[in-house]
């Protein structure tokens, strides 16, 4: 990937870090009592929301599993805030645990707002750069690629070689896409990071190169990490889920 890189998605994630932060005078100083109270309050809100979701879907509610899921989410927030936020902002944070639960001082909230805006601006620059590239080049790609390449919300179920070709199969049950198999012709696998199989398709980039095309993709694996898939091929062929195609046509 040249534009929608892992670094780009880190910018996107960082740009959202202030959205759920609430300013509280209690967050100005470190307090074990406030932390414990806030953790219990946030956990209750999480469990209530998940319970309502389960009821609406007619599914059983597993309080122990959801309590563990909340803990995992909190620990992920704690790591993100600890590693992503600039040092000059962290110095103003009285207790990073409290911030990971969504509470901070008004000063920190203001600083975070400026930081997130800067990350958003950088992400927008990347997006605009690719848009500019694509507007200049897309006319040079054949119609079958323009019409079918891009598998939002599809999950890669397998990828392997068949002679000179590389074949990828997709689970498109969570997508509006009806492509279920991609066959890259006379292909070379340039990059296949661990976790691609089982990962959800997020974004792709297309490039013309001598002898064909390069197909770049970034996916989100089962652990939430971004992984790359890059294939060079003379051409690409698509196979479709005919039932989904018929249903879409009839609708």
Long-range contacts (C-beta under 8 A, 24 or more apart in sequence): 1-203, 1-205, 1-216, 1-217, 1-218, 1-228, 1-230, 2-130, 2-205, 2-216, 3-126, 3-127, 3-129, 3-130, 3-133, 3-205, 4-126, 4-130, 4-202, 4-203, 4-204, 4-205, 4-218, 5-126, 5-218, 6-218, 6-226, 6-228, 8-123, 8-126, 9-202, 9-218, 9-226, 10-84, 11-119, 11-120, 11-122, 11-123, 11-126, 12-119, 12-123, 13-80, 13-84, 14-84, 14-115, 14-116, 14-119, 15-116, 15-117, 15-119, 15-120, 15-123, 16-116, 17-80, 17-81, 17-84, 17-85, 17-112, 17-115, 17-116, 18-109, 18-112, 18-113, 18-115, 18-116, 19-116, 20-102, 21-99, 21-102, 21-103, 21-104, 21-108, 21-109, 21-112, 22-102, 22-103, 22-104, 22-109, 23-103, 23-104, 23-105, 23-106, 23-109, 24-103, 24-104, 24-105, 25-105, 26-103, 27-94, 27-95, 27-98, 27-99, 27-103, 27-104, 27-105, 27-108, 28-94, 28-105, 29-94, 29-95, 30-94, 30-95, 30-98, 31-95, 34-98, 35-95, 35-97, 35-98, 35-101, 38-98, 38-101, 38-103, 39-74, 39-101, 42-70, 42-74, 42-101, 42-102, 43-67, 43-70, 46-70, 46-73, 74-100, 74-101, 77-101, 85-112, 85-115, 86-115, 89-115, 130-205, 137-208, 140-208, 141-206, 141-208, 141-213, 144-236, 144-238, 145-206, 145-213, 145-236, 148-179, 148-238, 149-204, 149-206, 149-215, 149-236, 149-238, 150-177, 150-201, 150-204, 151-175, 151-177, 151-179, 151-182, 151-201, 151-204, 152-176, 152-177, 152-201, 152-202, 153-177, 153-200, 153-201, 154-179, 154-200, 154-201, 155-198, 155-199, 155-200, 155-201, 156-196, 156-197, 156-198, 156-199, 156-201, 156-219, 156-229, 157-197, 157-198, 158-197, 159-192, 159-196, 159-197, 159-229, 161-189, 166-231, 166-233, 170-201, 172-241, 172-244, 176-248, 178-240, 178-241, 178-244, 178-245, 178-248, 179-238, 179-239, 179-240, 179-241, 180-239, 180-240, 180-241, 181-238, 181-239, 182-236, 182-237, 182-238, 182-239, 183-236, 183-237, 183-238, 183-239, 184-215, 184-231, 184-233, 184-235, 184-236, 185-233, 185-234, 185-235, 185-236, 185-237, 186-212, 186-233, 186-234, 186-235, 187-231, 187-232, 187-233, 187-234, 188-231, 188-232, 188-233, 189-230, 189-231, 190-214, 190-230, 190-231, 190-232, 191-228, 191-229, 191-230, 192-228, 192-229, 192-230, 193-227, 193-228, 193-229, 194-227, 195-219, 195-221, 195-222, 195-223, 195-225, 195-227, 196-221, 196-227, 196-228, 196-229, 198-222, 199-227, 202-226
